[in-house]
Amino acid sequence: MFANTFRAFRHRDYFIFWSGLFLGHTGTLIQTTAQSWLIFQLTNSPFYLGLEGLCLGLPRVLFSAYGGAVVDRAHRKTIFVATQGTFLLMALFLGVMTYLGEIRVWHLLAVSALTGFCVSFEQPVRQTILHQLVPREVLPNAVTLYQMVFNGSMLFGPAIGGALIPFIDTQGCFFVATAGNLIVLVTIFMIRIPQARRAASPKSVTRDMIEGLQLAWSTPIFFALFTLLGIVTFCTKPYTQFMPVFARDVLSVGAPGLGLLLMAPGAGAIVGGLTLASARRFPRSHHLLFFLAAGFGCAIILFAASRTFFLSLLFLFVAGGFQTTFLSFTATLLQSHAVETNRGRIMALYGLINRGLGPMGGFPFGLVATAIGAPWTVALCGVLTIGLVAYVVLYRSQLRQAQPVG
């Protein structure tokens, strides 16, 4: 069973790539936990948690399409090294400034904005080289295990971050994240990343970017998948932005409890990811996508209604399982329908929506949370998700055109 579940690990470069990203992203989540906690401690306002999401998401909305066009024509290893080096320096900067007692909210917001800009280039690099590290028949398994890096590492990163804050404070967490980014840099030089295949007739980057947007808009399957992804990310991702509010004011569990709350979706993500990675055959795409998205929405509604710490962890566990499986299956469908000459741009749009539009949802929902409270806002997000996803699946036929997976 496990040999089938982890079959992509039989390929050396993929295993090194995956291991480096897992350790590095665990450090990043430690940094994210410390950053959110520090912002809330400095401001005592959920508004600034939402504003941080806006600072992270807006550059991705503005630059992801451009980043994908660059990745489709530039040397991918160079981009990977440059962006990871920048992440390392930013984590180090936060650690030093916090240690010196000179940290300000605008420093944290500026780092989030620069992170969003860099990820606009780094994310499509990671997504496109997946296709080059494993054979096509192993791609669904490789994509699922890859998604587990970013969702499954939540099992360790936030919990470690929440547990470390009382002992080494937030600056120590930033230094741990610096070490994690260094690990990723080392693994980049251990694998072979081919240069992008150039088109026969060179075009400007701007023209390539416009063509990528036109392709996503005019191709029915791409448009349907991106619409569904946009609904889920915009309406459900903000619940993580408000986790410090739940930890301190709703459940009264403090920083260690915050780590466990952020850890619970990661535990569910591992279970959901392993289930999907073990599968070789799948239900019809539109049926499975609706089931996963609606399950995610229901889970965060129940989390918003809970006032018991154990039940909150349980509902977040379920949400993490649905989330990872939904994102992995969506990414697999996009990878399967893209070709080498446009894969960077298509996967850049995936990153734009998944990790750009999602954090941006934290800003308007942060305003709502200021007015009606975080629990009611999170419940509203879940209701919107279920209703809008049902409309797309029931009244739009494009998803039925998806190629079978597995």
C-alpha positions as CSV (number, residue, x, y, z in Angstrom):
1,M,0.0,0.0,0.0
2,F,2.7,2.5,1.1
3,A,4.9,1.7,-1.9
4,N,2.0,2.8,-4.1
5,T,1.2,5.8,-2.0
6,F,4.8,7.2,-2.2
7,R,5.7,5.9,-5.6
8,A,6.9,9.4,-6.8
9,F,9.7,9.1,-4.1
10,R,11.4,6.4,-6.2
11,H,12.7,9.3,-8.4
12,R,15.8,10.8,-6.7
13,D,15.4,14.4,-7.7
14,Y,11.8,14.5,-6.8
15,F,12.5,13.1,-3.3
16,I,15.3,15.6,-2.7
17,F,13.0,18.4,-4.0
18,W,10.1,17.3,-1.8
19,S,12.2,16.8,1.4
20,G,13.8,20.3,1.1
21,L,10.4,21.9,0.5
22,F,8.9,20.1,3.5
23,L,11.6,21.2,5.9
24,G,11.7,24.7,4.5
25,H,7.9,25.2,4.5
26,T,7.7,23.9,8.1
27,G,10.1,26.8,9.0
28,T,8.0,29.2,7.0
29,L,4.9,28.2,8.9
30,I,6.8,28.7,12.2
31,Q,7.5,32.2,10.9
32,T,3.9,32.8,9.8
33,T,2.6,31.8,13.2
34,A,5.0,34.1,15.0
35,Q,4.3,36.9,12.5
36,S,0.5,36.7,13.1
37,W,0.9,36.5,16.8
38,L,3.2,39.5,16.9
39,I,0.9,41.6,14.7
40,F,-2.0,40.8,17.0
41,Q,0.0,41.5,20.1
42,L,1.2,44.9,18.7
43,T,-2.2,46.0,17.4
44,N,-4.9,44.0,19.3
45,S,-7.0,44.2,16.2
46,P,-8.3,41.5,13.7
47,F,-8.3,44.3,11.1
48,Y,-4.5,44.2,10.9
49,L,-4.6,40.4,10.5
50,G,-6.8,40.9,7.5
51,L,-4.5,43.7,6.3
52,E,-1.6,41.4,6.5
53,G,-3.5,39.0,4.2
54,L,-4.1,41.9,1.8
55,C,-0.4,42.8,1.7
56,L,0.5,39.1,1.0
57,G,-2.2,38.6,-1.6
58,L,-2.3,41.8,-3.6
59,P,1.2,41.5,-5.1
60,R,0.3,37.9,-6.2
61,V,-2.8,39.2,-7.9
62,L,-0.7,41.9,-9.7
63,F,2.4,39.9,-10.6
64,S,1.5,36.2,-10.8
65,A,0.5,36.3,-14.5
66,Y,3.8,38.1,-15.3
67,G,5.8,35.7,-13.1
68,G,4.3,32.7,-15.0
69,A,5.3,34.3,-18.3
70,V,8.8,34.8,-17.1
71,V,9.1,31.2,-15.8
72,D,7.9,29.9,-19.2
73,R,11.0,31.5,-20.8
74,A,13.7,32.0,-18.2
75,H,16.2,29.7,-16.4
76,R,14.1,28.2,-13.7
77,K,16.9,27.4,-11.3
78,T,18.1,31.0,-11.3
79,I,14.6,32.2,-10.3
80,F,14.3,29.5,-7.7
81,V,17.6,30.5,-6.1
82,A,16.9,34.3,-6.2
83,T,13.5,33.9,-4.5
84,Q,14.6,31.5,-1.8
85,G,17.5,33.8,-1.0
86,T,15.2,36.7,-0.6
87,F,12.9,34.6,1.7
88,L,16.0,33.8,3.8
89,L,17.0,37.5,4.1
90,M,13.5,38.6,5.1
91,A,13.2,36.0,7.8
92,L,16.7,37.1,9.1
93,F,15.6,40.7,9.0
94,L,12.5,40.1,11.1
95,G,14.6,38.1,13.6
96,V,17.2,40.8,14.0
97,M,14.7,43.7,14.3
98,T,12.6,41.8,16.8
99,Y,15.6,40.9,18.9
100,L,16.7,44.6,18.9
101,G,13.2,45.7,19.9
102,E,12.9,47.8,16.8
103,I,10.2,45.8,15.1
104,R,7.1,47.7,13.9
105,V,3.8,46.6,12.3
106,W,4.8,48.2,9.0
107,H,7.9,46.0,8.9
108,L,5.8,42.9,9.2
109,L,3.3,44.2,6.5
110,A,6.2,45.1,4.2
111,V,7.7,41.7,4.5
112,S,4.3,40.1,3.7
113,A,4.1,42.3,0.6
114,L,7.6,41.4,-0.6
115,T,6.9,37.8,0.1
116,G,3.8,38.0,-2.1
117,F,5.8,39.5,-4.9
118,C,8.6,36.8,-4.7
119,V,6.1,34.0,-4.5
120,S,4.6,35.2,-7.8
121,F,7.8,33.9,-9.4
122,E,8.8,31.1,-7.1
123,Q,5.4,29.2,-7.0
124,P,5.2,28.6,-10.8
125,V,8.8,27.4,-10.8
126,R,8.0,24.8,-8.2
127,Q,4.8,23.7,-10.1
128,T,6.4,23.5,-13.5
129,I,9.4,21.5,-12.5
130,L,7.2,18.8,-11.0
131,H,6.4,17.7,-14.5
132,Q,10.1,17.2,-15.2
133,L,11.0,15.3,-12.1
134,V,8.6,12.3,-12.6
135,P,7.1,10.5,-15.6
136,R,3.6,11.5,-16.7
137,E,1.9,8.4,-15.2
138,V,3.3,9.3,-11.8
139,L,2.3,13.0,-12.0
140,P,-1.0,12.7,-10.0
141,N,0.8,11.0,-7.2
142,A,3.7,13.6,-7.4
143,V,1.2,16.6,-7.3
144,T,-0.7,15.1,-4.3
145,L,2.5,14.6,-2.3
146,Y,3.7,18.1,-3.3
147,Q,0.4,19.6,-2.0
148,M,1.0,17.7,1.2
149,V,4.2,19.7,1.7
150,F,2.2,22.9,2.0
151,N,-0.8,21.5,3.8
152,G,0.7,18.6,5.7
153,S,3.6,20.6,7.1
154,M,0.9,22.5,9.0
155,L,0.9,19.5,11.3
156,F,4.3,20.5,12.5
157,G,5.1,24.2,11.7
158,P,2.3,26.0,13.6
159,A,2.4,23.7,16.5
160,I,6.2,24.1,16.8
161,G,5.8,27.9,16.4
162,G,3.1,28.2,19.0
163,A,5.1,26.0,21.4
164,L,8.4,27.9,20.8
165,I,7.0,31.4,21.3
166,P,6.8,31.2,25.1
167,F,10.5,29.9,25.2
168,I,12.4,31.7,22.4
169,D,9.9,34.5,21.6
170,T,9.0,35.4,18.1
171,Q,12.5,36.4,17.1
172,G,13.7,32.8,17.7
173,C,10.9,31.6,15.4
174,F,12.2,34.0,12.7
175,F,15.7,32.6,13.0
176,V,14.3,29.0,12.8
177,A,12.6,30.0,9.5
178,T,15.9,31.4,8.3
179,A,17.5,28.0,8.7
180,G,14.6,26.4,6.9
181,N,15.1,28.6,3.9
182,L,18.8,27.8,3.9
183,I,17.9,24.1,3.6
184,V,15.7,24.7,0.6
185,L,18.6,26.6,-1.1
186,V,20.9,23.7,-0.6
187,T,18.5,21.2,-2.1
188,I,18.0,23.4,-5.2
189,F,21.7,22.8,-6.1
190,M,21.3,19.1,-5.6
191,I,18.7,18.5,-8.4
192,R,18.6,19.1,-12.1
193,I,16.2,21.8,-13.2
194,P,16.0,22.1,-17.0
195,Q,15.8,25.5,-18.7
196,A,12.4,26.4,-20.1
197,R,11.8,25.4,-23.7
198,R,11.7,28.6,-25.8
199,A,9.0,29.2,-28.4
200,A,10.0,29.1,-32.1
201,S,9.1,32.8,-32.5
202,P,10.1,34.8,-29.5
203,K,7.5,37.2,-28.1
204,S,7.6,39.8,-25.4
205,V,7.0,38.7,-21.8
206,T,3.9,41.0,-21.8
207,R,2.5,39.2,-24.8
208,D,3.1,35.8,-23.3
209,M,1.3,37.0,-20.1
210,I,-1.7,38.2,-22.1
211,E,-1.9,35.0,-24.0
212,G,-1.8,33.0,-20.7
213,L,-4.7,35.0,-19.4
214,Q,-6.6,34.6,-22.7
215,L,-6.0,30.8,-22.5
216,A,-7.4,30.6,-19.0
217,W,-10.4,32.7,-20.0
218,S,-11.3,31.0,-23.3
219,T,-10.6,27.3,-22.5
220,P,-13.7,26.0,-20.8
221,I,-12.0,23.5,-18.5
222,F,-9.4,26.0,-17.3
223,F,-12.1,28.7,-16.7
224,A,-14.3,26.3,-14.8
225,L,-11.5,25.0,-12.6
226,F,-10.2,28.5,-11.8
227,T,-13.7,29.7,-11.0
228,L,-14.3,26.9,-8.5
229,L,-10.8,27.4,-7.0
230,G,-11.4,31.1,-6.7
231,I,-14.7,30.5,-4.7
232,V,-13.1,28.1,-2.3
233,T,-9.9,30.1,-1.7
234,F,-11.5,33.5,-1.3
235,C,-14.3,32.3,1.0
236,T,-12.5,29.7,3.1
237,K,-8.9,30.7,3.3
238,P,-9.6,33.8,5.6
239,Y,-10.5,31.5,8.5
240,T,-6.8,31.0,9.1
241,Q,-6.2,34.7,9.3
242,F,-8.5,34.9,12.3
243,M,-7.0,32.0,14.2
244,P,-5.3,34.3,16.8
245,V,-8.7,35.7,17.6
246,F,-10.2,32.2,18.2
247,A,-7.1,31.2,20.2
248,R,-7.1,34.2,22.5
249,D,-10.7,35.5,22.7
250,V,-13.0,32.6,21.7
251,L,-11.3,29.5,23.1
252,S,-8.9,31.2,25.6
253,V,-6.0,28.9,24.8
254,G,-3.2,31.4,24.1
255,A,-0.1,31.0,21.9
256,P,0.3,27.2,22.5
257,G,-3.3,26.7,21.6
258,L,-2.9,28.8,18.5
259,G,-0.2,26.4,17.4
260,L,-2.5,23.4,17.9
261,L,-5.4,25.1,16.1
262,L,-3.1,25.7,13.1
263,M,-1.7,22.2,13.4
264,A,-5.1,20.4,13.2
265,P,-5.8,21.2,9.5
266,G,-2.3,19.9,8.8
267,A,-3.1,16.5,10.4
268,G,-6.3,16.3,8.3
269,A,-4.3,17.3,5.3
270,I,-1.9,14.3,5.7
271,V,-4.9,11.9,6.0
272,G,-6.6,13.4,3.0
273,G,-3.4,13.6,0.9
274,L,-2.4,10.0,1.6
275,T,-5.9,8.9,0.7
276,L,-5.7,10.7,-2.7
277,A,-2.1,9.6,-3.3
278,S,-3.1,5.9,-2.8
279,A,-5.9,6.2,-5.4
280,R,-5.5,5.1,-9.0
281,R,-9.0,5.7,-10.1
282,F,-11.3,8.7,-9.3
283,P,-15.0,9.6,-9.5
284,R,-16.2,12.0,-12.2
285,S,-14.3,15.3,-11.7
286,H,-17.2,17.6,-11.1
287,H,-18.8,15.3,-8.6
288,L,-15.6,14.9,-6.6
289,L,-14.8,18.6,-6.7
290,F,-18.3,19.5,-5.4
291,F,-18.1,17.0,-2.6
292,L,-14.6,18.2,-1.5
293,A,-15.5,21.9,-1.6
294,A,-18.8,21.5,0.2
295,G,-17.2,19.3,2.8
296,F,-14.6,22.1,3.4
297,G,-17.3,24.7,3.8
298,C,-19.4,22.6,6.2
299,A,-16.3,21.9,8.4
300,I,-15.4,25.6,8.9
301,I,-19.1,26.4,9.7
302,L,-19.0,23.8,12.5
303,F,-15.6,25.2,13.6
304,A,-17.1,28.7,13.8
305,A,-19.9,27.4,16.0
306,S,-17.7,25.5,18.4
307,R,-16.8,26.8,21.8
308,T,-15.0,23.6,22.9
309,F,-11.3,23.4,22.1
310,F,-11.4,19.6,21.4
311,L,-14.3,19.9,18.9
312,S,-12.6,22.9,17.3
313,L,-9.6,20.8,16.6
314,L,-11.7,18.0,15.2
315,F,-13.6,20.3,12.8
316,L,-10.3,21.8,11.7
317,F,-8.9,18.3,11.1
318,V,-11.8,17.5,8.8
319,A,-11.4,20.9,7.0
320,G,-7.7,20.2,6.4
321,G,-8.5,16.8,4.8
322,F,-11.1,18.3,2.4
323,Q,-8.9,21.3,1.6
324,T,-5.8,19.3,0.7
325,T,-7.7,16.8,-1.4
326,F,-9.5,19.6,-3.3
327,L,-6.4,21.6,-4.0
328,S,-4.4,18.5,-5.1
329,F,-7.1,17.2,-7.4
330,T,-7.6,20.7,-8.9
331,A,-3.8,21.1,-9.5
332,T,-3.7,17.6,-11.1
333,L,-6.5,18.5,-13.5
334,L,-4.7,21.7,-14.5
335,Q,-1.3,19.9,-14.9
336,S,-3.0,17.2,-17.1
337,H,-4.7,19.7,-19.4
338,A,-1.7,22.1,-19.7
339,V,1.3,21.6,-22.1
340,E,4.9,22.4,-21.6
341,T,4.8,25.8,-23.4
342,N,2.0,27.2,-21.2
343,R,2.3,25.2,-18.0
344,G,4.2,28.0,-16.2
345,R,1.5,30.5,-16.9
346,I,-1.4,28.1,-16.1
347,M,0.2,27.1,-12.8
348,A,1.0,30.7,-12.0
349,L,-2.7,31.5,-12.2
350,Y,-3.4,28.5,-10.0
351,G,-0.9,30.1,-7.4
352,L,-2.4,33.5,-7.9
353,I,-5.9,32.3,-7.0
354,N,-4.9,29.7,-4.4
355,R,-2.3,31.8,-2.4
356,G,-3.1,35.3,-3.7
357,L,-6.8,35.6,-3.8
358,G,-7.2,33.6,-0.6
359,P,-5.2,36.0,1.6
360,M,-6.9,39.0,-0.1
361,G,-10.2,37.6,1.2
362,G,-8.8,38.2,4.6
363,F,-9.1,42.0,4.2
364,P,-12.9,42.4,3.4
365,F,-13.7,39.6,5.8
366,G,-11.5,41.3,8.3
367,L,-13.8,44.4,8.0
368,V,-16.8,42.1,8.5
369,A,-15.2,40.5,11.5
370,T,-14.6,43.9,13.1
371,A,-18.4,44.5,12.8
372,I,-19.9,41.1,13.6
373,G,-17.1,39.1,15.2
374,A,-14.7,36.4,13.8
375,P,-17.0,33.4,14.5
376,W,-20.0,34.7,12.6
377,T,-17.6,35.8,9.7
378,V,-16.1,32.4,9.4
379,A,-19.6,30.8,9.4
380,L,-20.6,33.2,6.6
381,C,-17.6,32.2,4.6
382,G,-18.6,28.5,4.8
383,V,-22.2,29.3,3.7
384,L,-21.0,31.3,0.7
385,T,-18.7,28.5,-0.3
386,I,-21.3,25.8,-0.4
387,G,-23.9,28.0,-2.2
388,L,-21.5,29.3,-4.9
389,V,-19.8,25.9,-5.5
390,A,-23.3,24.3,-5.9
391,Y,-24.2,26.9,-8.5
392,V,-21.0,26.3,-10.6
393,V,-21.3,22.5,-10.5
394,L,-25.1,22.3,-11.1
395,Y,-25.5,25.0,-13.7
396,R,-22.1,25.1,-15.5
397,S,-21.2,22.1,-17.8
398,Q,-17.5,22.8,-18.4
399,L,-16.3,20.6,-15.6
400,R,-17.8,17.6,-17.4
401,Q,-15.2,18.0,-20.1
402,A,-12.3,17.2,-17.8
403,Q,-10.1,14.3,-18.9
404,P,-10.4,11.3,-16.5
405,V,-7.6,11.2,-13.9
406,G,-6.0,7.9,-13.0
